Amino acid sequence: MSNEPEFEIKHADTTFYLRILHAERKTYGGGYRGEKATEEICGRVQISTDPQWKADTDLGFVKVRGRKYAIEHIQKRTVEGESRLTRSGIFSNWDYEPGYLGGYRNDRGGQVDYSAKAWDSLKEIERDVLDQFEKENPDWQTTSIRQLFEYERDHLLSKAERKRKDAHEAERLAATWQARLDELAA
Protein backbone atom coordinates (compact mmCIF):
# COMPACT_ATOMS: atom_id res chain seq x y z
CA MET A 1 0.00 0.00 0.00
CA SER A 2 1.34 3.37 -0.96
CA ASN A 3 1.63 6.03 1.71
CA GLU A 4 0.64 8.75 -0.76
CA PRO A 5 -2.77 10.41 -0.57
CA GLU A 6 -5.06 9.36 -3.41
CA PHE A 7 -7.61 12.15 -3.08
CA GLU A 8 -7.67 15.74 -1.88
CA ILE A 9 -10.86 17.46 -0.77
CA LYS A 10 -11.12 21.13 0.16
CA HIS A 11 -13.33 22.07 3.09
CA ALA A 12 -13.33 25.72 4.16
CA ASP A 13 -9.61 26.65 4.27
CA THR A 14 -8.39 23.10 4.82
CA THR A 15 -7.21 20.43 2.41
CA PHE A 16 -8.10 16.93 3.55
CA TYR A 17 -6.16 13.95 2.26
CA LEU A 18 -7.82 10.59 1.73
CA ARG A 19 -6.86 7.13 0.55
CA ILE A 20 -8.89 4.00 0.10
CA LEU A 21 -7.89 1.04 2.29
CA HIS A 22 -8.89 -2.59 1.96
CA ALA A 23 -12.34 -3.32 3.35
CA GLU A 24 -13.06 -4.95 6.68
CA ARG A 25 -14.74 -8.37 6.66
CA LYS A 26 -16.64 -9.86 9.57
CA THR A 27 -18.71 -13.01 9.83
CA TYR A 28 -21.46 -13.68 12.33
CA GLY A 29 -23.24 -16.87 13.26
CA GLY A 30 -22.60 -20.19 11.55
CA GLY A 31 -21.98 -21.90 14.86
CA TYR A 32 -22.35 -25.42 16.07
CA ARG A 33 -26.13 -25.49 15.51
CA GLY A 34 -25.84 -25.48 11.74
CA GLU A 35 -26.66 -21.79 11.35
CA LYS A 36 -25.65 -20.12 8.14
CA ALA A 37 -22.86 -17.55 8.63
CA THR A 38 -23.60 -13.94 7.76
CA GLU A 39 -20.82 -11.94 6.13
CA GLU A 40 -20.47 -8.19 6.53
CA ILE A 41 -18.00 -6.22 4.40
CA CYS A 42 -17.44 -2.52 5.08
CA GLY A 43 -15.35 -0.23 2.88
CA ARG A 44 -12.58 1.69 4.64
CA VAL A 45 -10.90 5.01 3.93
CA GLN A 46 -8.19 6.95 5.74
CA ILE A 47 -8.66 10.69 6.21
CA SER A 48 -6.13 13.23 7.42
CA THR A 49 -5.46 16.95 7.51
CA ASP A 50 -1.80 16.31 6.71
CA PRO A 51 -0.42 14.32 3.75
CA GLN A 52 1.95 12.28 5.94
CA TRP A 53 -0.83 10.76 8.09
CA LYS A 54 0.73 11.94 11.38
CA ALA A 55 -2.05 14.17 12.81
CA ASP A 56 0.53 16.97 12.91
CA THR A 57 -0.86 20.53 12.91
CA ASP A 58 2.43 21.78 11.39
CA LEU A 59 1.69 19.72 8.27
CA GLY A 60 -2.03 20.50 7.99
CA PHE A 61 -4.86 21.60 10.23
CA VAL A 62 -8.45 22.67 10.52
CA LYS A 63 -9.41 25.65 12.68
CA VAL A 64 -12.17 25.38 15.27
CA ARG A 65 -12.84 28.34 17.54
CA GLY A 66 -9.55 29.90 16.50
CA ARG A 67 -7.39 26.88 17.42
CA LYS A 68 -5.56 24.49 15.13
CA TYR A 69 -6.53 20.84 15.17
CA ALA A 70 -5.34 17.85 13.18
CA ILE A 71 -7.52 14.95 12.11
CA GLU A 72 -6.26 11.47 11.24
CA HIS A 73 -8.65 8.51 11.26
CA ILE A 74 -9.45 5.32 9.50
CA GLN A 75 -13.16 5.38 8.82
CA LYS A 76 -15.39 2.56 7.71
CA ARG A 77 -18.70 2.94 5.98
CA THR A 78 -21.46 1.37 8.02
CA VAL A 79 -23.58 -1.35 6.47
CA GLU A 80 -26.63 -0.05 4.59
CA GLY A 81 -29.39 0.86 7.03
CA GLU A 82 -27.14 0.92 10.10
CA SER A 83 -26.39 4.60 10.66
CA ARG A 84 -24.89 5.69 13.98
CA LEU A 85 -26.48 8.42 16.10
CA THR A 86 -23.84 11.00 17.04
CA ARG A 87 -23.70 12.95 20.31
CA SER A 88 -25.05 15.98 18.49
CA GLY A 89 -28.15 14.00 17.43
CA ILE A 90 -27.13 13.53 13.78
CA PHE A 91 -27.16 10.15 12.05
CA SER A 92 -23.83 9.24 10.48
CA ASN A 93 -22.96 6.49 8.02
CA TRP A 94 -19.33 6.47 9.17
CA ASP A 95 -17.67 4.69 12.07
CA TYR A 96 -14.04 5.33 12.97
CA GLU A 97 -11.47 2.80 14.05
CA PRO A 98 -9.73 3.88 17.22
CA GLY A 99 -6.07 4.61 16.62
CA TYR A 100 -3.10 5.12 18.88
CA LEU A 101 -1.38 8.05 17.17
CA GLY A 102 -4.20 9.58 15.18
CA GLY A 103 -7.62 10.86 16.08
CA TYR A 104 -8.21 14.49 16.84
CA ARG A 105 -5.07 16.33 17.97
CA ASN A 106 -4.61 19.87 19.22
CA ASP A 107 -1.75 22.17 18.23
CA ARG A 108 0.39 20.78 21.09
CA GLY A 109 -0.02 17.23 19.80
CA GLY A 110 -2.38 16.19 22.58
CA GLN A 111 -5.45 14.06 22.01
CA VAL A 112 -8.70 16.06 21.98
CA ASP A 113 -10.86 14.83 24.83
CA TYR A 114 -14.24 13.37 23.96
CA SER A 115 -15.91 15.86 26.31
CA ALA A 116 -14.22 18.91 24.73
CA LYS A 117 -16.42 21.34 22.78
CA ALA A 118 -14.18 21.04 19.73
CA TRP A 119 -14.68 17.26 19.50
CA ASP A 120 -18.23 17.53 18.12
CA SER A 121 -17.17 20.23 15.64
CA LEU A 122 -14.26 18.11 14.40
CA LYS A 123 -16.49 15.06 14.07
CA GLU A 124 -19.03 17.05 12.03
CA ILE A 125 -16.34 18.49 9.73
CA GLU A 126 -14.86 15.04 9.21
CA ARG A 127 -18.28 13.54 8.43
CA ASP A 128 -18.99 16.34 5.91
CA VAL A 129 -15.67 15.70 4.14
CA LEU A 130 -16.32 11.95 4.04
CA ASP A 131 -19.82 12.50 2.63
CA GLN A 132 -18.35 14.80 -0.03
CA PHE A 133 -15.70 12.19 -0.84
CA GLU A 134 -18.39 9.55 -1.25
CA LYS A 135 -20.43 11.79 -3.59
CA GLU A 136 -17.37 12.52 -5.74
CA ASN A 137 -16.18 8.88 -5.73
CA PRO A 138 -19.28 6.66 -5.77
CA ASP A 139 -17.29 3.49 -6.61
CA TRP A 140 -14.80 3.84 -3.76
CA GLN A 141 -16.34 0.95 -1.78
CA THR A 142 -15.93 -1.40 -4.75
CA THR A 143 -12.24 -0.45 -4.83
CA SER A 144 -11.94 -1.09 -1.08
CA ILE A 145 -13.63 -4.49 -1.38
CA ARG A 146 -11.45 -5.41 -4.40
CA GLN A 147 -8.35 -4.59 -2.33
CA LEU A 148 -9.61 -6.90 0.44
CA PHE A 149 -10.28 -9.74 -2.02
CA GLU A 150 -6.83 -9.27 -3.64
CA TYR A 151 -5.17 -9.30 -0.22
CA GLU A 152 -6.98 -12.51 0.81
CA ARG A 153 -6.19 -14.19 -2.53
CA ASP A 154 -2.50 -13.21 -2.38
CA HIS A 155 -2.24 -14.37 1.24
CA LEU A 156 -3.65 -17.81 0.37
CA LEU A 157 -1.50 -18.13 -2.76
CA SER A 158 1.58 -17.34 -0.69
CA LYS A 159 0.52 -19.90 1.91
CA ALA A 160 0.02 -22.53 -0.82
CA GLU A 161 3.48 -21.78 -2.28
CA ARG A 162 5.10 -22.25 1.15
CA LYS A 163 3.29 -25.58 1.56
CA ARG A 164 4.45 -26.72 -1.90
CA LYS A 165 8.05 -25.87 -0.97
CA ASP A 166 7.69 -27.73 2.33
CA ALA A 167 6.23 -30.76 0.52
CA HIS A 168 9.05 -30.70 -2.05
CA GLU A 169 11.66 -30.60 0.74
CA ALA A 170 9.93 -33.48 2.57
CA GLU A 171 9.91 -35.56 -0.64
CA ARG A 172 13.62 -34.84 -1.14
CA LEU A 173 14.41 -35.97 2.40
CA ALA A 174 12.22 -39.07 2.02
CA ALA A 175 14.15 -39.94 -1.16
CA THR A 176 17.45 -39.82 0.75
CA TRP A 177 16.02 -42.23 3.34
CA GLN A 178 14.79 -44.50 0.54
CA ALA A 179 18.25 -44.44 -0.97
CA ARG A 180 19.70 -45.50 2.37
CA LEU A 181 17.10 -48.30 2.61
CA ASP A 182 17.99 -49.47 -0.89
CA GLU A 183 21.69 -49.38 0.01
CA LEU A 184 21.02 -51.39 3.14
CA ALA A 185 19.02 -54.03 1.22
CA ALA A 186 21.70 -54.47 -1.44
N, C-alpha and C positions, 0 to 999 in steps of 0.2 A: 504494500500500500504506500503510495506516495504521500509525503508530508505536505505537499503543496495544496493550497486552497483550490477548489474546482469552480467555485461560484463566489461572486461578490454581490452583495445587496446593500444599497444605500438606504438608511433610515435616519431622518433628520440630518445631523451633521456627522453621522458615524457610518463607516463602512464595516459591514459584517462579512466574515469569511465563512464559507460552508464547504463541506465535502461529504459525499455519500459514503457511508460505511456498509459493511455487509449486514444483512438483516439478522434479527434475533429469532431463534426458533425454540418454541416450547411445546411440549406434549403433555396432555392431561388425560387421566383415566387409563383404560387399557390394562387394568390390574388383574388380579388372580381370579376374578369372577367372570372372565370372558368379555368384559366391556371393550367396546371399540375405542381406541385412543383418538383424542381430538388434538389436532395440530394447529398451533397459532404461530403465524409468522408476521413480525412487525418490522417495517423498514426503519433504518437508523440513519441519522445525519449528525455530523459534528458542526457546531456553531461557535464562533469566537469573534471577539472584537479585535484580536491581533492575529496576523497571518502566521505566527509561529506556534499558536495553540498553547500559550503559556499563561493566559489570564494576566497579562502584564499591561498596566495602564500606560507605560512608556511606549508601548508598541501599538496601542489602539485602545480607545475607551469610548464610553457613552456617558453623557452628563445627566445626572439626576439631582435636582435641587442644588445646582452649582458645584457638585463634587464629581470627580472622575471615578468611574467604575469599569471594571473589565468583566466580560462574560466569556465563559468557556464551558460548554456542556456537550455531552452526547445525548441527543434526544431521540426517542423512538415514537413513531406514529402509533397511536392506540388503534386497536382493532375497531373496525366499522361498528358504530353504535355504542361504543364504550368510552364516551368522553369523560374527562375528569372535571369535577367542580373545584375551582380555585378558591383561595381564601377570600378573594374579592367578589365571589359570587358569579364568576364567568366560567362557562364550560370550555374546556380546552381539549383538543385532540392530540396533545403532545404530553409525553411523560419523560422526565429526564432520568438518566442513570447517575446515581451519586458518584462523584469523583473525588480523589484525594487532593489533587493540585488545582483543579478547575473550580467551577461554580461561579459565584458572584464574588468579586474581589474589589476592595476599596483601593484608593491610591497609595496606601501603605502596604499593600499586598495581603492584608488580612481578609479573612472570610467574612462576608456580609451575613450578619445574624438573621435568622428566619423571622425574628420579631421586629427587625428594623423597618422603618417606613420605606426605605429605598427598595427593599426586597420585592414588594408587590409591583412597584414601578418597573424594576428590572425584568421581572417575570412577564409582565404585560408587553414590554418592548420586545423581548425575546420571542414571545408567542406571535406577535405581529410580523416579525421578520420571517419566522418559520412559515406562517400562513402565506406570506408574499412569495417565499421560495417555492412553496408547493403550487401556487397558482402559475408561476413562471416556468416550472419544471414538473408538469403533471405525470411524467413517466419515471420520476425519481425512485419510487418504491420498487418498480420493476427492476431497475438497475441494482438496487440494494439487495433484492431477493436473488438476482442472478449472481451477484458477488458471493452470497451465502452458498448457493448451489455449487459454484465453481470451487469455493474453498473446501466444501465437504467432499466433492469429487476428487480434487487433488490430494486431499488428506488420505482418502481410501486407496487411491492409486499408489501413493507413496508407501502406504502400509503393505499393500500387495507386493510391491517391488522388494521391500525388505524381507518379506516372507519367502519370496522366490529365491533371493540370495541365500537365506538361511537354509532352505531346502536343498539348494545346489551344494552348499558347503557340507551338509549332512550326508548327501549322496556321495560326495568325494571321500569323506572320512569312512563311510561304510565300504566303499570300494577298496580302500587300503586294508581294512580288516578282512575283507573277502580275499584279497591277495595273500594275506598272511595265513588265512585258513587253507587256501589252495597250496601254498608253500609247505604247510605243515602236513597236508595229506599226500604230498608227492614223495 
